[in-house]
């Protein structure tokens, strides 16, 4: 399920309001890790898209 940005921010704020400082720190660490994973996935997709769109330089000996 994908939430609109404003709704996602509201849910995160509501959830984080009830956390202790230690829980909030852990929660933010998880959010940071998830952000890094999303960024890495985007980079991998961009690399894959670039490879798929470039002309092949390999020669096939089999027909």
N, CA and C atoms as a LAMMPS dump frame, in Angstrom:
ITEM: TIMESTEP
0
ITEM: NUMBER OF ATOMS
189
ITEM: BOX BOUNDS ff ff ff
-5.0000000000000000e+02 5.0000000000000000e+02
-5.0000000000000000e+02 5.0000000000000000e+02
-5.0000000000000000e+02 5.0000000000000000e+02
ITEM: ATOMS id mol type element x y z
1 1 1 N 0.85 -1.18 0
2 1 2 C 0 0 0
3 1 3 C 0.893 1.24 0
4 2 1 N 0.618 2.136 -0.897
5 2 2 C 1.396 3.376 -0.976
6 2 3 C 0.512 4.536 -0.535
7 3 1 N 1.004 5.296 0.444
8 3 2 C 0.253 6.432 0.969
9 3 3 C 0.735 7.723 0.328
10 4 1 N -0.166 8.687 0.172
11 4 2 C 0.286 10.013 -0.251
12 4 3 C 1.26 10.57 0.797
13 5 1 N 2.183 11.407 0.364
14 5 2 C 3.236 11.904 1.242
15 5 3 C 2.693 12.548 2.516
16 6 1 N 1.687 13.414 2.378
17 6 2 C 1.147 14.083 3.571
18 6 3 C 0.573 13.091 4.568
19 7 1 N -0.143 12.09 4.059
20 7 2 C -0.744 11.085 4.935
21 7 3 C 0.346 10.254 5.612
22 8 1 N 1.39 9.915 4.891
23 8 2 C 2.492 9.159 5.467
24 8 3 C 3.172 9.954 6.579
25 9 1 N 3.421 11.237 6.345
26 9 2 C 4.05 12.092 7.356
27 9 3 C 3.165 12.174 8.594
28 10 1 N 1.858 12.336 8.414
29 10 2 C 0.937 12.387 9.551
30 10 3 C 0.976 11.097 10.362
31 11 1 N 1.003 9.961 9.68
32 11 2 C 1.058 8.68 10.388
33 11 3 C 2.366 8.531 11.165
34 12 1 N 3.472 8.934 10.553
35 12 2 C 4.768 8.861 11.239
36 12 3 C 4.765 9.77 12.463
37 13 1 N 4.249 10.994 12.315
38 13 2 C 4.191 11.926 13.451
39 13 3 C 3.317 11.374 14.565
40 14 1 N 2.154 10.829 14.22
41 14 2 C 1.258 10.273 15.238
42 14 3 C 1.903 9.096 15.952
43 15 1 N 2.57 8.246 15.217
44 15 2 C 3.234 7.099 15.826
45 15 3 C 4.369 7.539 16.735
46 16 1 N 5.161 8.496 16.274
47 16 2 C 6.337 8.906 17.044
48 16 3 C 5.971 9.707 18.293
49 17 1 N 4.777 10.293 18.337
50 17 2 C 4.357 11.057 19.522
51 17 3 C 4.297 10.208 20.778
52 18 1 N 3.977 8.925 20.648
53 18 2 C 3.831 8.064 21.819
54 18 3 C 5.084 7.302 22.199
55 19 1 N 6.204 7.602 21.571
56 19 2 C 7.433 6.855 21.836
57 19 3 C 8.297 7.539 22.883
58 20 1 N 9.021 6.728 23.626
59 20 2 C 10.015 7.267 24.556
60 20 3 C 11.198 7.754 23.728
61 21 1 N 12.094 8.553 24.314
62 21 2 C 13.27 9.004 23.546
63 21 3 C 14.086 7.847 22.96
64 22 1 N 14.246 6.772 23.707
65 22 2 C 15.015 5.62 23.205
66 22 3 C 14.28 4.951 22.043
67 23 1 N 12.968 4.805 22.183
68 23 2 C 12.176 4.213 21.101
69 23 3 C 12.189 5.104 19.861
70 24 1 N 12.097 6.406 20.077
71 24 2 C 12.117 7.349 18.963
72 24 3 C 13.449 7.272 18.222
73 25 1 N 14.535 7.153 18.967
74 25 2 C 15.853 7.032 18.352
75 25 3 C 15.927 5.773 17.485
76 26 1 N 15.441 4.659 18.016
77 26 2 C 15.425 3.408 17.253
78 26 3 C 14.527 3.529 16.029
79 27 1 N 13.379 4.154 16.199
80 27 2 C 12.435 4.352 15.102
81 27 3 C 13.085 5.171 13.985
82 28 1 N 13.766 6.238 14.353
83 28 2 C 14.426 7.08 13.354
84 28 3 C 15.575 6.348 12.666
85 29 1 N 16.265 5.474 13.413
86 29 2 C 17.311 4.654 12.804
87 29 3 C 16.717 3.732 11.74
88 30 1 N 15.548 3.173 12.033
89 30 2 C 14.871 2.299 11.074
90 30 3 C 14.457 3.088 9.843
91 31 1 N 13.912 4.286 10.045
92 31 2 C 13.508 5.126 8.92
93 31 3 C 14.732 5.469 8.055
94 32 1 N 15.852 5.805 8.699
95 32 2 C 17.084 6.109 7.954
96 32 3 C 17.548 4.899 7.137
97 33 1 N 17.502 3.713 7.749
98 33 2 C 17.925 2.501 7.05
99 33 3 C 17.003 2.215 5.865
100 34 1 N 15.716 2.405 6.042
101 34 2 C 14.77 2.174 4.953
102 34 3 C 14.993 3.173 3.822
103 35 1 N 15.288 4.405 4.171
104 35 2 C 15.571 5.423 3.158
105 35 3 C 16.801 5.037 2.345
106 36 1 N 17.825 4.552 3.027
107 36 2 C 19.046 4.124 2.334
108 36 3 C 18.747 2.961 1.393
109 37 1 N 17.893 2.021 1.829
110 37 2 C 17.535 0.894 0.972
111 37 3 C 16.787 1.354 -0.274
112 38 1 N 15.875 2.297 -0.098
113 38 2 C 15.112 2.818 -1.235
114 38 3 C 16.046 3.525 -2.217
115 39 1 N 16.965 4.325 -1.695
116 39 2 C 17.912 5.016 -2.565
117 39 3 C 18.784 4.02 -3.322
118 40 1 N 19.242 2.989 -2.622
119 40 2 C 20.078 1.968 -3.259
120 40 3 C 19.285 1.224 -4.336
121 41 1 N 18.035 0.913 -4.053
122 41 2 C 17.2 0.234 -5.05
123 41 3 C 17.01 1.116 -6.278
124 42 1 N 16.84 2.413 -6.067
125 42 2 C 16.703 3.338 -7.187
126 42 3 C 17.955 3.381 -8.043
127 43 1 N 19.113 3.349 -7.387
128 43 2 C 20.372 3.353 -8.128
129 43 3 C 20.54 2.061 -8.927
130 44 1 N 20.176 0.929 -8.318
131 44 2 C 20.276 -0.348 -9.016
132 44 3 C 19.347 -0.383 -10.219
133 45 1 N 18.148 0.164 -10.061
134 45 2 C 17.192 0.205 -11.167
135 45 3 C 17.724 1.098 -12.285
136 46 1 N 18.289 2.24 -11.919
137 46 2 C 18.845 3.145 -12.928
138 46 3 C 19.987 2.462 -13.678
139 47 1 N 20.846 1.743 -12.954
140 47 2 C 21.938 1.015 -13.592
141 47 3 C 21.389 -0.046 -14.538
142 48 1 N 20.371 -0.76 -14.095
143 48 2 C 19.759 -1.805 -14.912
144 48 3 C 19.111 -1.207 -16.156
145 49 1 N 18.41 -0.089 -15.986
146 49 2 C 17.776 0.579 -17.119
147 49 3 C 18.821 1.042 -18.132
148 50 1 N 19.931 1.559 -17.644
149 50 2 C 21.004 2.031 -18.525
150 50 3 C 21.587 0.866 -19.324
151 51 1 N 21.805 -0.263 -18.646
152 51 2 C 22.363 -1.431 -19.325
153 51 3 C 21.381 -1.979 -20.353
154 52 1 N 20.098 -1.985 -20.031
155 52 2 C 19.094 -2.523 -20.944
156 52 3 C 18.875 -1.632 -22.159
157 53 1 N 19.164 -0.356 -22.055
158 53 2 C 18.941 0.575 -23.157
159 53 3 C 20.168 0.788 -24.031
160 54 1 N 21.325 0.284 -23.59
161 54 2 C 22.531 0.486 -24.39
162 54 3 C 22.634 -0.633 -25.427
163 55 1 N 23.197 -0.316 -26.589
164 55 2 C 23.331 -1.352 -27.62
165 55 3 C 24.304 -2.423 -27.161
166 56 1 N 24.024 -3.643 -27.542
167 56 2 C 24.872 -4.761 -27.153
168 56 3 C 26.16 -4.743 -27.973
169 57 1 N 27.267 -4.94 -27.291
170 57 2 C 28.553 -4.958 -27.994
171 57 3 C 29.063 -6.378 -28.164
172 58 1 N 28.405 -7.337 -27.533
173 58 2 C 28.838 -8.731 -27.632
174 58 3 C 28.408 -9.335 -28.954
175 59 1 N 29.237 -10.229 -29.454
176 59 2 C 28.922 -10.928 -30.682
177 59 3 C 28.491 -12.343 -30.342
178 60 1 N 27.488 -12.808 -31.004
179 60 2 C 27.029 -14.169 -30.776
180 60 3 C 27.563 -15.073 -31.872
181 61 1 N 28.13 -16.198 -31.477
182 61 2 C 28.645 -17.122 -32.461
183 61 3 C 27.542 -18.095 -32.875
184 62 1 N 26.526 -18.202 -32.04
185 62 2 C 25.425 -19.122 -32.322
186 62 3 C 24.293 -18.376 -32.998
187 63 1 N 23.675 -19.009 -33.945
188 63 2 C 22.546 -18.386 -34.657
189 63 3 C 21.289 -19.161 -34.422
